[in-house]
Amino acid sequence: MRNRKHLLLGIFICFLVLVFAIPVKATLTKEVEPFADSEVSAFDPDSNHGSSNYINIGADIFGYQSEAYLKFLIPTVETEITRVYISSYWYSFMCETPLSVSASTTSASWSEYTITWNNKPARGTHLDTDSNLYDSEYFIIDISLSLITEGMILSICIYENVPYKPDGLQANSREWGYKVPVLVVEYKTPPIQIIVPIIVGVILVFAVIGGIVYNQSNKKKKIRQNLENSRAVQQYRIRPTIQETKVVGNYCRNCGKKNVIPNSKFCVKCGKDL
């Protein structure tokens, strides 16, 4: 019964190791930053802002609209893609009312350092909308898998929906390098990455069980040996001591007198040889 408890305890410990020490994710992710991004502004419709540290959407301080254009390269992954989305962080301490913003695909023909309000490409397929985007919040843009293939260039435009609010939001561009919008690709875990932790877990289970059995066997052997030693000591302690009875002296053949002097050769009474 005790051995069974130890085995169950060992299996439970191995289960905890598998769950917490060797986690196996059902999906893996790859994050890709844009390789081109730029803002276009109706305030100066022929100016390019490709080298700016920021991209803006919504109204500027003068009430003119701005839009953000970004290009991503869809990465190649080992297995089937399950989800693709763009995570973009927007902020502005001057934004007092939430904005309704959307994202759509565009042609990838534009260049980061030549795109302007007047030559921007037309919007294509609508991707996603956030009707309540506020300061210090993320706009998550889900991309339909039917619109992408591995290795393709995905070009998008992020803009405010009408009716326009008097405020705007900004995000960091790739030139700034911190909290920039990223494209996230989720894909299935390759089979080898699932099998290896399982094999390791099985080995750990057998190692723990083997260690427990070995320890129990050693304990039993020591208990048996101690018991045998204890019995031997007890037998030695209770065994009666048998002393040999030695004949002290002998009788004289001449006079019949018992000679009490050990190893004597003559009778003490008659003096004859014994």
N, C-alpha and C positions, 0 to 999 in steps of 0.2 A: 504493500500500500504506500509506504514511504517512497519507494523508487518511482512509483507511478506519479506521485506528486512532483517529484524532482523532474521527471521527464516533461510533464505538463508545464512546469515553470520554465524549463529550458526552451520549449517550443514557443511559449508566450514571449519570452525575451527575444527570440529570433524574429518573431512577428513584428515586434516593436522596432527592431533594427531595420527590417524591410520597409516598414511604413515611414519611419522618420529619418533613418540614416541613408537609405538608398531610394529616394523617391523616383518614381518613373512617371514622367509627364505624358499625358495622352496626346498633347500637341506641343510643338516647338514654335518659336517665333524668330523672325528676322526683322530688324528695323533698318530702314534706309532713309537717309536724309535727302532732301532735294539737291539735284546737281545744278539747278537753275531756279532762281526766284526773283520776282520784281513786283513793285507796286506801280500802278498807273493811276494818274490823278486828273480829274476834269479841271482842276485849278490851273495846271500848266499842261495842256493836252499834247504838246509836242516834246515834252521833256522825258528823259529816261531816268529811272531810279534803281537800276540794276545793281549798283554798288553800295546802296544804302544798307545800314544795319537793321532796318525795320521794314515791315510791310504793313500797310494800313488798309482797313475796310471801313465803309460808312463815311460820314461827313467829317470834313476837317474843320478847323476853327472858323473858316469863312463860309461853311455850308456846302462846299464842293465834294462830290462823291469820289471815293477811291476804291480800287479793286486790287486783289492780290492774285498773281499768276505763279504757279509752281510746276516744275517738271520732276518726275521720279522715274527711276529705272526699276522695273519689276524684276526682283532677283530670281535666280534659278535655285530651286530647292530639291531635296532628295526624294521626296514623296509627294503625295497629293495635297494641293493647297485647299484649305478649308475656309479661310476667311482673309479678306484684305480690307484694311481701313487706314485712314489718315487721322492722326491725332495732332491737333494744333491748339496751342495755348495762347489765349488772347487776354489783353489787359489794357486798362486806361483809368487812371484815378479821376479823369474828367468825365467819364461815362456815367451819366446819372439815370439813364433809362435803358433797359435791355433792348438789344437789336434782334431783328429777324434776319438771319443770314442763310445763304444757300451755297452749294458747291455744284459745279457742272464741269463736264469734260470740255476740252477745246482742242483745236489742232495744235500739234507740237512744232509748228513751223516758226514760231516766234523765237527771238534771241534775247537772252537776259540783258544785254547791254544796248539793245536797239528798240525794244518794245515801248510803246507810248499809248496814251489814251486813244489817239487817233488811228494807230495802226494795229491795235490789239485784235486777236482773232475772235471770231464769233463763238458764242457759247453753244455747246452741243447737248449731250445727254445729261439730264438732271441727276445728281447723285444723292444728295441728302440736304436736309434743312434743319436748322435749330431756330425756333421762333422766340427763344428767350435767352440769348447769349449775353452775358454780362461780364463785368470786370473780373479778371483772374479766374476765368473758367476755360474748360477745354471744349472745342468743337470736334466731335468724333464724326468723321465722314466715312460711311460704309460704302465700299466699292463692290458692285455686282461682279461675281466671278465670270460672268459671260462677257464682260467688257475687257478682260485682261488676258494676256498670255505671258509666259515667262520670257524675259528678255526684252519686252516691249517698253516704250516710253509712254508714261501716263502723264498727260498735261491737264491741269485743272485750273479753274478760276473760282475764287471765293469772293462773294459780293453781298451787299445788303439788299434785302427785298423792299419793294415799295409797299406802303408809304414810308419814305425815309424819315428817320429820327434825326434830331439835331446833334447827335453824338457819334463818335466813331471808336474803333478799337484797333490796337496794333499788336503785331507778333514780331518775334525776333527772326531775322533773316539768316540764311546760312553764313553770311559774312560775320554776323555776331557770334554764332556758334554755341549759344546756350538756349536751351528750351526751344529749339527750332521745330517746325512741323516735321513729323516723321511718318513715313509709310510703314505700316506693320503688316507682315505676312505671317499668317498662322498655317502650319502644315502638320500632317500626321507624323508621329514619331516613327523613325525607321525601325523595322523588326529587330535588328541586332541590338538596338539600345534598350529594348524591352527584355530580350532573352538573357543578356549578360547579367543584369541585376537579379533575375530569377535564379540563374545558376549559382551566383554568389550566395543568394539567400538559402538555397538548398544545402550548399556546402556548409554554411554557418549552422543550419539546423542540425546536420549530422555531426558537426564538430562539437556543438554543445551537448548533444545527446551522448556522443562517445566520451566526452570528458566527464559527464555525470556518471555514466556506467563505470568508467575506469576508477573514478574516485570512490564510488560505492564498493567496487570490488576490492580496492585497497583497504577500505575501512573494515570490510568483512574479514579480510585476511589478517589484519592487525588484531581485530577482536578475537578471532580464532586462536591466534598465536598467544595473545595475552591470557586467554582462558586456559590453554594448555599449560602455559607457564605457571599459572595460579594453581592448577590441579597438582602439578608436580611438586610445588612448594608445600601444599597442604599434605600430600602423601608423605613427604620427607619429615614434616613436623609431627605427624601422628604415628609414624612407624615406631613400634617399640624397639628399644635397643636390647639386643640379646648378647649377653656377656658369656664368653666361653668359660666353663667350669674346669678349672685345672685341678688336678689331683695334687694336693700338697703332701709330699712324703709318701711312704708305702710301708708295708708290714714286713717284719723280719721273719725269714723262713725258719729260724732256729728257735726263737722264743715267742714269736707271735706278737711282739710289741710293735705298735704303730710308730713309725719314724716320722716325726713332724718337722725335721730339718730338711728344707728343700735341697735336692741334689746331693744329699749325703750318701756316701758309699759304705758307711759302717753303722750298725745298730747302736743307738745311744745306751741301751741297757746291757746287751751281752757282748757288744763289740764285734760280733760276727759280720762278715761281708753280707751286704744286701743283695 
